[in-house]
Amino acid sequence: MSAPPVRTLADLDGDVLAHCAGYLGARDVSSLAMACRPLRAAAYCDAVWYRLFRDQWPFEEVPRGALGLRELYIRRHTEVHQMKFDDPLSAIYHLNPAEATPSRLMLDRNCIWVCQGPVAKKLSVDWPEAEVVETHRNHGARITCMRHKSSLLVSSSKDSKVKIWDTVAPSSGSSSCVGSTHINSSGPPIAMKCHESLCYMATGSEVTAIDLRTMKKASVLALHNHRILSCEMLPSEWLICTGTKNKALLWDIRKAQELPNTVTEMQSDGPVTLLHLDRYKVVTGVPSDGQVHVWETRTGELLNTLSCGEPARSGGRITVSAMALDGCRMVMAGSSPEGSVLHYRDFLRSSTPIPLAGEEVSRFWRPRQFGENDDENEDEDYY
């Protein structure tokens, strides 16, 4: 008796594949679509993306008979991550006025790490309240960086030395330095980002790429006549953003040094010392402004302006000392006449877009009313 023919996923009926895709998330569906043409057809059907849309935004109305639901999902996902809405979930937490104004922030799932002088605190955000669940007081000076890798640590110091440490605990109980180099620069390190085998270091008016395998300089991006005040890097997209005295500059690091490699410029009324970069947006901040600006990454278009605190309730000046972003969430720290504050925003469930000049708000993204029920590579970050 001959063996039965071998069947693969591609041999299954389209309805069966679409039903199976109903148990997957958006990231898995996108991966399935890149496997082969039959799977792509099943993964891109409207029934699958209607379910994904309803799972992610259960309060948003999907137009009856709407086609191209995958495109609607991607558009909604992009606009949420670009913070192009007026009604995010928002909460302001007032800190102890006797303690220092936060100098560093980090979002970690439902927690916010806050550095105040030599003290690091972990706040658990249980909407709309926040509770301090951890306090660390081991530092003898102001904390300037919060970074961690599972088995490898790359550090830099004011003397422009770069070191690699093996953080797997040896029998001696102390970490060992496995590599070191020195950067000739006109100033101390400002920011650092590791990606695969490269480490990007911003110092003075240069961004230097170091090959961690050889600890030798791989490339240098020089900003002539621009002293770097802040720097963020997105190596997977070949982008570096630098803050200077009156603007933020986005650079394409694939282009040769002698060619014009500025992608876009974002103007500022003061020194840009607060900076964030991801594939959807650039966020810039001047501490004395009391607000930050959100820009579209590729075009430099201004998308939104967000304040720290509640200016309408305060007659005094509000400043911003730190910020942190994670996807469509943002937390800012600042000071006001009433003391230090944290302002937390989450745009995931937003429904009222910021109206453009001369344009009406799209009917598709209508405001939520009280009493209601509460190309291939582009897919990989939609979830």
N, C-alpha and C positions, 0 to 999 in steps of 0.2 A: 504494500500500500504506500502510495506516494505521500510525502509530508504535505500538510496543508500550506498554502501560500503564506508567506510572512507579510503581515500588515503593519503599517506604520501610522503615525498620526496623520500624515498627509492623505491616507486612504479613507479616513473617516468622513462621514457626511458633514456638510457645512453647518447644519443645525446642531449636530452633536458637538462640534468644536465650539460653536458659540455658547452652548450650554455649559461646557467645561470651563470656558473663559469666564463665566459668571462667578466662579469661585476664586478668581485671581484679582490682585490689585493692579493699578495702572502700570506700575513698573514691570510686573511680570507679563502683562498683556503686551506691552511694547516689545519686550524681549521675544515673546512668542511670535510677534509679527515679523521679526527679522530672520526667523528660521527658514521659511520657504514661502512661496507664493500662496498656496492654499491656506496655510496658517495665517498669513497676512490678511487675506480676505475675511477670515472668520474673526480675527482680532480687531479689525477695523469696522465691523458692522455696528450700526446704530444701537442695537439692543444692548451690546456690551458696554458702550460708552454712556448710554442712558443710565444704566445701573451704577457705573462708576461715578457719574455726575451726582446722582441722588445720594450715594453713600457719602461723598465728600461735602456736598452742600445741600442738605435735606430741606432747607427752608427756601431755597430758590426755585422759582417756577420755570419749568422748561416749556417753551411754546409748543402747543399741540401740533403734531405733524412736522416738527422741525427736522430738517435733514442736516447732515454734517455735524453730528453730536460730538465726534472726536475733536473737530476744530473748535466747537464751543467750549469743550472742556479745557483745551489747551489755552484758549484765549482767556477764560476765566482764571485759570491757574496762573498765567503770566501777570494779569492785572492785579491779582491778589498779592503776588510776590513783589510787584512794583509799588504796592501801597497806594493805588490810585482811587482811594475811597475816603469818604468823609465820616464814616460811622464805624470805626474799629471798636472792638471791646477795649475799654480803657480803664485803668485804675491808677490812682496816685497814692503812694505810700510815703508818709512823713517819718523821717528818721530822727533819732535822738539829736537835738540841737547841740548837745555838749560834745558830740563826736565829730571827727573830721569829715569834710565833704568827700564822697567817694571819688577815687582816682582811677579805678579800673572796674569794669563790669564784664560778666560772662553769663550767657544763657546756657543752661544745662537741663534740657527737657522742661519739667515744671518747676525748676529751681533757678534762682538768680544768685550768682556769686558776686559779692560786693567787697571791694578793698577800700578800707578807710584807714589811712596812715599805715601802720605796721600790722593791722588786723584784717583778716579775711573772714567774711561771714557768708554762710549759705542760707538763703531765704527760700522757704517752700511756699509757692504761690498756689493757694487754694481759693480760687476766685470767689469773692473779690478781696479776700484777706491774704496777708503774707505773714509768715512766722519764721523767726530765726531758729534753725535746727542745728547748725554747727557754727562754732567760732574758733578760729585759729590765731594764736598770738605769738608764734615762734619767731617771727622776724624782728630784727632790731632796727630796721629802717623802713621807709615807705616802699610798699610793694609796687613794682613797675611792670611785671609780666606774669601771666598765668597761662602756661602751656605745658603739655604733657604728651609723651609718646610711650607706647607700651614697653619697648625694649631698647630704644635708642633716644638719646637726648642731644640736641644741638644747642649750644649756648654761646653767647657772645658777651663781651664786657667792654667797658669804656676805653680800654687800651687797644680796641679793634682786633682782639684775638678771638678766633672761632675755634671751638673745641667740640669734639664728639665724645659722648660718654656712653658706656655700656651700662644700662640701668638694671640688667638682670643681676640680682643680689648674689655676689660671690661669697665664698666661705669666709673671707676676711671681713665682710660686712660693709665694705666701702666700694663705691663705683669706681671704675677704672677709665682713664682717658685713652681712647683708641685712635685719636687723630687730632691734629692741631694745625692751624695756619694763622697768618697775620695779614690784615688788609691795610694797605697804605691809603689812608683817607684823611680828609680835612676835618673830620668830626667823629663823634662817637656813634655807634650803631643806633639806628632809629627804629627799624623794624626788620623782621626776619620771617621767611616762609620757606618751608621745605616741600619739595615735590619730586617724587621718585629719587633719582640720585643727585639732584641739584639742590643747593641751598642758595636762596636769593637774599642778599643783605643790602639794606639801604643805609648809607652813611654819607654825610656831607651833601654833595650834589651828585652822587653816583649810586647806581644799583648794580651790585656785583654778583654774578652767578658763580658759585664754587662747586666743583665736582667732588662730592663727598667720598668717592672711591679713591681719588688721588690727592684730595685736599689742595687742588690747584685751581687757579682762576680759569673759568670757562669763557666768560664774556663780561663786558662792562657796558652799562647804559649810562651815559654822561648827560646830565641836564645842565647845559651851559647857562650860567647866570641865574640859576634857580637853586636856592638852598632848600633841601627837602625838610619839611616840618613834620610830615606824616607820610606813611606809605602802606599800601595794601596790594596784594598780588593774587592773581588768578592764573597760575601757570598752566592749568589744563586748557585755558582759552588763550594762552600767550598774551595775557594782559597784565600791565602794572599800572597802578594809579598812584600819583604822588601829590601831596598837598604842599603848596608854597604860600608865599606871603599874601597873594591876592587871587589865587585860582587853584583848581585841581586839574591835573593833566593826566589823561589816559593814554598809555603807550602800547604799541604793538611791538613786542620784543622779538618777533620773527624777522623784522626788517633790518637791513644793514644799518650800522651806526651812522654812516654818512648820508643816509636818505631821510627825508622827513617821515618820522614814524609816530607822530602824534595822532591818535584816533580822534580825540575831541578835547575841548577845553570847557571847564565849568567855572564861571566867574564867581568871585566872592568879595564881600565887603571888608574882609579882614583875613588874618592868617588862618589857613585851614589846618588845624591841629587834630581835628576829629574826622575820621575817614573810614568808610566801609566800601567793599567791592564784592559783587557777585555777578553771575551771568545776566541777571535781570536789572540791576540798579547799582548806582553809585550814591552813597550818602555822605554829604560833607557837612561839617559844623565848625562854627567859630564860637569859642566859649562865651564871649561877651554878648553874642546875639540872643542867647536864650532859646534858640531853635536850630533845627537842622533842615537841609534841603535834600530831596530825593530826585535823582536824575536817571534817565534811561541810559543804559550802559553804552550802547553803540552810537547813539545819536547825540547824547548830551542834552536832550530835551528835559526841561524842568517838569517833574510829575507831581510833586507835593511839597509842602512846607509844614513841618511838625514842631510844635512848641514843647518846651519842658515846663511842666507845672500848669497853673491856671492863671494866665495874665489878667483875666477879667476880675479875679478875686483879689489880686495883689496890686497895691499901688506902687510897689518898689520894683527894682530891676531883678530879672531872673537870668541866671547864667547856666551854661551846660558844662559839666566837668568830665563826663564820660558817657559812652553809649556802647551798646552791644546789639547785634542783630542775628537772627537765626531764621532764615526763610522769610515768612510773612510776619514774624514777631520782632518787636523792638522794645528795648528798655533804655531810658535815658536817666542820668543822674544830674542834679543841679542844685543850686542854692537860691533861696529867696529870702525876703525879710523874715519869714516864719521859720526858716531853717532849711536843712537839706531834704530833698525829695527824690523819690524814684517814680518815674512815669512809665508805666508798662502798657503796650498796645499789642493787640492781636488782630490782624486783618483777615483771618481765614473766613469768618462768617460775615464779613462786610457785605452790604447790599446797595449802598448809595454811592455811585461813582462821583468823582469830582467833575462838575460840569465844565466844559471848555467854553471859552469866550465865543458867544454867538451860536452855541449848539445846545440842543435840549438833551436831557438825560435819556439814554437808551431805554426803551420800554422793556427790553429783556432784563435789565438789571434794575428792577423796580425796588423802592424802599420796602423793607419788611414792616408790616403793620402789627401793632400790638394785638395779641389775642390769636395770632396765627400759630399753627404748629411750628412749636419751636423747631517732514522728510525723515527718515529713519532715525538719525542721531538726535533729533529734537525731542524724541520721546523719553530719553533716558532719565530725565530729572522730573518728570511729571508723576506725582503720587498723591 
